[in-house]
Amino acid sequence: MPPQVHPEEIARLIAQAHPGWTTEAVQEHARACAKTLDERLLGLLRAHIDTGATPNFRYGEFSVIQIQRMARGRSYLDALVLMDAYVKDEASGRALILRR
């Protein structure tokens, strides 16, 4: 059973990382993350919410920490979302990760 992560918990992380976003945008993105993130990444997100840790996960040519470090200021959640895109479709996910 995948770990449960509530949209409200994700919304707090999004609001911290993107203070310029509207409340509606934060809530919409949080709902989408809670609903669509790969189960393996939900476990990492649960650990991050509970402890503040940033557990790593490698898939193909990228890792979550590597994605986070590729762009300064990218949050751990942002890196998880990009990894999720890569896990689901390597070509389009890679393009998103490498986009500047």
N, C-alpha and C positions, 0 to 999 in steps of 0.2 A: 504494500500500500504506500503510495507516495506521501511524503510529508505534507502536512497542511500548512499553507501560507495564506493568510487573509489579505485581501486587497488593501485594507486599511494599513496593515504593516508595510506593505510595499509602497503605498502612497507616501508614508513618512520618509522613506528612503529617496523617493523621486523628488519630493519637495525640497529635501536637503540638497540634493545634487543639482536641481534645476529651479532655483528660487524665482526665476522669471516666468515660469509656466503658470497658466491659470489653474485654479482649483479643478475646473472641469477637465482640463487636459491631464492633470496629475491623476485624477480618479479614473479616467478612461484608460490611461496607460497601465495603471495598477491593476485594473480588472482584467485587461488583456494579458498581462504578465502572469497573474494568478491562474488564469484559465489555460494558457497555451505553453508555458515553459515546460521543457522536457523534464521528466521526473528526476533525472540525475542532477539537473541544475536546480530544481526546487529544493533538493536536499542541501545543496551548497548555500542557497539563499536562506533556508531555515537556520543553518548554522551561523550565518552572517548576522541575521536578525537577533538570534539568541545570545551570541557571544561577541559579535563585532569582528570575528575572525574572517579571513579571506581565503578559504580553502581553494586549492587549485584543482583544475580538471583539464586534461589534455585530450584532444580529439583531432586526429589528422595532423595538420601542420601547425596548429595553434593551441595555446593554453589560455585559460581565463586570465591569469595574471599577465601573460604576454600581451593579450588584447588590451587590458587595462593600461599597461605601460606604453603602448604604442601611441597613445594620445594623452598628453598631460591633461589632468582635470577630468578624465573619464572615471565615472564612479564604478564601483564593483558591480552594481546592478546593471549599469550600461554594458559592461563587459559580458555579463551573463546573458543579456538580451542578444548581443552580437554573436556569442557562442551558440545560442539557441538557433539563430538564423543559419549559422554554419552547419550545425548538426543536421538540420532539416534539409538544407540544400547547399552543398559545399560551394558551388560556383557563385551563387548569388550572395551567400554568407561571406565568402572571401572578399567579394567586391565591396560589401558593406564595411568589413573590417579594415580594408586597405584604403577606403575612401578618406580623403583628407579634407 
